[in-house]
Amino acid sequence: MSPINRIAGSLTTRETDADAPASVPAPHILRIDASMRHGGSTSRQLVDRLIDRLVTRSPGADVTTRDLTATALPLLTEPMIGAYFTKPEDRTDEHRALLGPSDALVAELKAADILVIGTPIYNFGVPAALKAWIDLITRAGETFKYTENGPVGLLTGKKAYVVIASGGTRAFSEIDFAGPYLRHVLAFVGVTEVEFVTADALMQDLDGKLVEASARIAELVPQAA
Ligand SMILES: Cc1cc2nc3c(=O)[nH]c(=O)nc-3n(C[C@H](O)[C@H](O)[C@H](O)COP(=O)(O)O)c2cc1C
């Protein structure tokens, strides 16, 4: 059975290889796909490659896929914000219902050891679906907390890989508001160990960029000789 378990649109599912050594826990990998494209998507293709290498390196790893095209995530509304900032013990059934999608995404993220995000740059930033996901996982008391010294991220001990594809915008240039934003928001929730794979300005040199991005993936996730 393939260790890669792709479930478009489902909240969470995992499979574990019974043969994995008991002493080395297999990592849980959470894959987030933000491209609205499928077959022709460079970010999805590179994430496939990266995850194949992660799973080869750690047999028994399981992969939960959150394809942001599969289910429309709710956008924040005033009642949802009210529910966010109501203490858990004071929440009504309506609050709990409003928090359902966010709670599910937060649980999915908390359960992950490794987060892999694949995203295009759309209009110089992240796709709206990825922003919606970020708005649902950035939760006071759940993924960060306020302290006397300012906010502190709670999702420590995780590693993230972010694959970014773009047509012309150079990743991390002054007009890229996706890469720096993702780095910042991940750190805000405590994910500070982040590696970026960029397949940027693809219109100029698609083949060359794919070769470079693949080499970067091989360097980040080396395989046994
Ligand atoms: C709605 C839309 C907006 C886009 N905006 C930008 C942009 O601001 N900068 C850029 O370099 N490319 C932009 N692109 C091009 C995509 O980033 C590029 O095609 C990328 O490969 C898409 O990722 P994917 O191949 O994983 O689908 C845009 C594409 C679309 C469809």
The ligand as an SDF file (V2000), in Angstrom:
LIG
                    3D

 31 33  0  0  0  0  0  0  0  0999 V2000
   -4.7520   34.6660  -10.7590 C   0  0  0  0  0  0  0  0  0  0  0  0
   -3.2820   34.5490  -10.9680 C   0  0  0  0  0  0  0  0  0  0  0  0
   -2.4520   35.5330  -10.4920 C   0  0  0  0  0  0  0  0  0  0  0  0
   -1.0780   35.4290  -10.6730 C   0  0  0  0  0  0  0  0  0  0  0  0
   -0.2770   36.4000  -10.1530 N   0  0  0  0  0  0  0  0  0  0  0  0
    1.0670   36.2810  -10.3050 C   0  0  0  0  0  0  0  0  0  0  0  0
    1.9410   37.2480   -9.7300 C   0  0  0  0  0  0  0  0  0  0  0  0
    1.5400   38.1880   -9.0630 O   0  0  0  0  0  0  0  0  0  0  0  0
    3.2700   37.0840   -9.9200 N   0  0  0  0  0  0  0  0  0  0  0  0
    3.7890   36.0440  -10.6240 C   0  0  0  0  0  0  0  0  0  0  0  0
    4.9910   35.9440  -10.7690 O   0  0  0  0  0  0  0  0  0  0  0  0
    2.9730   35.1040  -11.1630 N   0  0  0  0  0  0  0  0  0  0  0  0
    1.6420   35.2040  -11.0030 C   0  0  0  0  0  0  0  0  0  0  0  0
    0.8250   34.2420  -11.5160 N   0  0  0  0  0  0  0  0  0  0  0  0
    1.4390   33.0680  -12.1830 C   0  0  0  0  0  0  0  0  0  0  0  0
    1.5650   31.8880  -11.2420 C   0  0  0  0  0  0  0  0  0  0  0  0
    2.2390   32.2330  -10.0540 O   0  0  0  0  0  0  0  0  0  0  0  0
    2.3400   30.7700  -11.9380 C   0  0  0  0  0  0  0  0  0  0  0  0
    1.6040   30.3560  -13.0640 O   0  0  0  0  0  0  0  0  0  0  0  0
    2.5910   29.5900  -11.0270 C   0  0  0  0  0  0  0  0  0  0  0  0
    3.2810   28.6070  -11.7480 O   0  0  0  0  0  0  0  0  0  0  0  0
    1.2910   29.0240  -10.5390 C   0  0  0  0  0  0  0  0  0  0  0  0
    1.5690   27.9410   -9.6640 O   0  0  0  0  0  0  0  0  0  0  0  0
    1.1150   26.4680  -10.0870 P   0  0  0  0  0  0  0  0  0  0  0  0
    1.9450   26.1470  -11.3220 O   0  0  0  0  0  0  0  0  0  0  0  0
    1.4660   25.6230   -8.9260 O   0  0  0  0  0  0  0  0  0  0  0  0
   -0.3390   26.4950  -10.3990 O   0  0  0  0  0  0  0  0  0  0  0  0
   -0.5320   34.3220  -11.3580 C   0  0  0  0  0  0  0  0  0  0  0  0
   -1.3830   33.3350  -11.8420 C   0  0  0  0  0  0  0  0  0  0  0  0
   -2.7370   33.4490  -11.6640 C   0  0  0  0  0  0  0  0  0  0  0  0
   -3.6350   32.3560  -12.1890 C   0  0  0  0  0  0  0  0  0  0  0  0
  1  2  1  0
  2  3  1  0
  2 30  2  0
  3  4  2  0
  4  5  1  0
  4 28  1  0
  5  6  2  0
  6  7  1  0
  6 13  1  0
  7  8  2  0
  7  9  1  0
  9 10  1  0
 10 11  2  0
 10 12  1  0
 12 13  2  0
 13 14  1  0
 14 15  1  0
 14 28  1  0
 15 16  1  0
 16 17  1  0
 16 18  1  0
 18 19  1  0
 18 20  1  0
 20 21  1  0
 20 22  1  0
 22 23  1  0
 23 24  1  0
 24 25  2  0
 24 26  1  0
 24 27  1  0
 28 29  2  0
 29 30  1  0
 30 31  1  0
M  END
$$$$
